[in-house]
Amino acid sequence: MRRIRADGVSPVIAIILLVAITVVLTAVLYIVVTDIARQAQEVTPTIYIGEMPGGSSPPDRNLEVLGATPARPFVEFRLKLFIDGAEDLASTRTTLAAGTVGNVTFIDRDGAGTVTQGDQFLVTGEVGHQYELALFWKGRLADGVVWET
C-alpha cells in the first residue's frame, strides 16, 4: 500500500513561488500607475472660437480664437467645415496648418505653431447656406461655430 505524504511544498519552492508572484504583481501595478500618470499629464485644451471684432462681410465669415488654454501644437488638431450639414471635404484638414485649404484660410497670428488666442479662420461662403466650422483635438470636438448666410 502506498503512503501519501502530508508534507506539502518544500520551503524552497514556496519561497520561489512567493517571490515570482510578488514580481508579477509589482510589474502589473507599475504598468497601471505609469499609464494613469501619462493620461493625467495630457490636459484637454479649452478653445473658444467666435466672430472677430469688426465682424465679417457676408457671405464670408472672419472667426478668431478668443481663448486657448493650454496652447497645443497644430499637429494635434483637425479642422472640418460643414455646408448645409455635409462635410466640405475640400476644406477638411487632417492636420491644422497655416494657409488656405478649400474655403478656409487659417492664420497663425503669433507664428508659434500652436493654437493660441488671436489665431484666425477666414471662411469663404455663399448666400443661402448654413455653415459649421468645427475644430477637433485628438478626435474630440474642441469648439465649433454655426452660422447662416
C-alpha positions as CSV (number, residue, x, y, z in Angstrom):
1,M,0.0,0.0,0.0
2,R,1.2,3.5,-0.9
3,R,1.6,6.1,1.7
4,I,0.6,9.7,1.0
5,R,2.9,12.3,2.3
6,A,1.4,15.3,4.0
7,D,4.5,17.5,3.9
8,G,3.2,19.8,1.1
9,V,5.5,22.0,-0.9
10,S,9.1,22.3,0.2
11,P,10.1,25.6,1.8
12,V,12.4,26.5,-1.0
13,I,9.7,26.0,-3.7
14,A,7.3,28.1,-1.6
15,I,9.7,31.0,-1.3
16,I,10.4,30.9,-5.1
17,L,6.7,31.0,-5.8
18,L,6.0,33.8,-3.4
19,V,8.9,35.9,-5.0
20,A,7.6,35.2,-8.5
21,I,4.0,36.2,-7.6
22,T,5.4,39.4,-6.0
23,V,7.4,40.3,-9.0
24,V,4.4,39.8,-11.4
25,L,2.1,41.9,-9.2
26,T,4.7,44.6,-8.9
27,A,5.1,44.7,-12.7
28,V,1.3,44.9,-13.2
29,L,1.0,47.7,-10.7
30,Y,3.8,49.7,-12.3
31,I,2.2,49.5,-15.7
32,V,-1.2,50.7,-14.4
33,V,0.3,53.6,-12.4
34,T,2.5,54.8,-15.3
35,D,-0.4,54.7,-17.7
36,I,-2.6,56.7,-15.2
37,A,0.3,59.2,-14.8
38,R,0.7,59.6,-18.5
39,Q,-3.0,60.3,-19.0
40,A,-3.1,62.8,-16.2
41,Q,-0.3,64.9,-17.9
42,E,-2.3,65.4,-21.1
43,V,-4.6,68.2,-20.3
44,T,-7.5,68.8,-22.8
45,P,-7.3,72.3,-24.1
46,T,-10.2,74.7,-23.7
47,I,-10.8,76.5,-27.0
48,Y,-13.2,79.3,-27.8
49,I,-13.9,80.4,-31.3
50,G,-16.0,83.5,-32.1
51,E,-16.7,86.3,-34.5
52,M,-13.7,88.7,-35.0
53,P,-14.2,92.2,-33.7
54,G,-15.3,94.3,-36.6
55,G,-17.4,91.4,-38.0
56,S,-17.4,89.9,-41.4
57,S,-18.6,90.9,-44.8
58,P,-21.3,88.4,-45.7
59,P,-21.4,85.8,-47.1
60,D,-17.8,85.3,-45.8
61,R,-17.0,84.9,-42.1
62,N,-14.0,86.0,-40.1
63,L,-13.6,83.9,-37.0
64,E,-10.9,84.2,-34.2
65,V,-9.7,82.0,-31.4
66,L,-10.9,84.0,-28.4
67,G,-9.2,81.8,-25.9
68,A,-7.0,78.7,-26.0
69,T,-5.5,77.2,-22.8
70,P,-3.1,75.5,-22.7
71,A,-1.6,76.2,-26.2
72,R,-1.3,72.9,-28.1
73,P,0.6,72.2,-31.4
74,F,-1.2,72.2,-34.7
75,V,-0.5,68.5,-35.3
76,E,-3.0,67.6,-32.5
77,F,-5.9,69.4,-34.3
78,R,-8.2,68.6,-37.2
79,L,-10.5,71.1,-38.9
80,K,-13.8,70.4,-40.7
81,L,-16.2,72.7,-42.5
82,F,-19.8,71.6,-42.9
83,I,-22.0,73.3,-45.5
84,D,-25.7,72.6,-45.1
85,G,-24.9,69.7,-42.8
86,A,-22.5,67.9,-45.3
87,E,-18.7,67.9,-44.7
88,D,-16.9,70.1,-47.2
89,L,-14.1,67.6,-48.0
90,A,-12.1,70.2,-49.9
91,S,-11.8,72.3,-46.7
92,T,-11.1,69.5,-44.3
93,R,-7.6,69.5,-42.7
94,T,-6.4,66.3,-41.1
95,T,-3.6,68.4,-39.5
96,L,-4.1,72.1,-38.9
97,A,-1.6,74.3,-40.7
98,A,-1.4,78.0,-41.7
99,G,-2.7,78.7,-45.2
100,T,-5.7,78.2,-47.3
101,V,-7.4,74.8,-48.0
102,G,-10.7,74.8,-49.8
103,N,-13.0,77.5,-48.3
104,V,-11.0,78.0,-45.1
105,T,-7.9,80.2,-44.5
106,F,-6.1,79.7,-41.2
107,I,-3.8,82.4,-39.9
108,D,-1.3,81.7,-37.1
109,R,-1.0,85.2,-35.7
110,D,2.0,84.6,-33.4
111,G,3.8,82.1,-35.7
112,A,4.3,79.7,-32.8
113,G,2.8,76.6,-34.5
114,T,0.3,76.3,-31.7
115,V,-3.4,77.2,-31.4
116,T,-3.5,80.4,-29.4
117,Q,-5.7,83.4,-28.8
118,G,-5.7,85.6,-31.9
119,D,-5.4,82.9,-34.5
120,Q,-7.9,83.4,-37.3
121,F,-10.2,81.4,-39.5
122,L,-11.4,83.1,-42.7
123,V,-14.3,81.2,-44.3
124,T,-15.4,82.0,-47.9
125,G,-19.1,81.4,-48.2
126,E,-22.1,81.8,-50.5
127,V,-25.5,83.3,-49.7
128,G,-28.3,80.9,-48.7
129,H,-26.3,78.2,-46.8
130,Q,-25.7,77.1,-43.3
131,Y,-22.0,76.7,-42.3
132,E,-20.4,75.0,-39.3
133,L,-16.7,75.3,-38.6
134,A,-15.5,72.5,-36.2
135,L,-12.1,72.2,-34.6
136,F,-11.2,68.8,-33.2
137,W,-8.4,68.0,-30.7
138,K,-7.3,64.3,-30.9
139,G,-10.7,63.3,-32.2
140,R,-12.8,65.3,-29.7
141,L,-14.7,68.5,-30.6
142,A,-12.7,71.4,-29.1
143,D,-15.1,74.1,-30.3
144,G,-17.3,74.9,-33.3
145,V,-19.3,77.8,-34.7
146,V,-22.5,77.6,-36.7
147,W,-23.9,80.4,-38.9
148,E,-26.2,81.1,-41.8
149,T,-25.6,83.4,-44.8
